[in-house]
């Protein structure tokens, strides 16, 4: 089971796959048939925020763009529930303060998922598995 970081989802969805490593592409390809690809709902927030600020160009409005992923059975958005919120606030060890990254890490920890990410801060955090 993997959880895609926001930038990984965006690059994969927009076919900007040259930005993905071979390891990331393989992980996504291997999990697609199993339907074990998680996305944090905070990813929807991040994409909406970035698109609204003109930092991401989407092929459709944000609601339509995200709805397309909700219809793909292999992807599953995980809502930010109380357990994830508490875990994000109380991550063990040292981790930076970015709330979105904290929620993504907490979500992965709750589900025992490996995060696919280029983010060095997440990859360097020893309390979660990650690949790139």
ABEGO torsion letter per residue (X at the ends): XBBBBAAAAAAAAAGAAAABBAAAAAAAAAAAAAGABBBBAAAAAAAAAAAAAGABBBABBAAAAAAAAAABAABBBBBBBAAAAAAAAABBEBBBABAAAAAAAAAAAAAGBBBBBABAAAAABAABBBBX
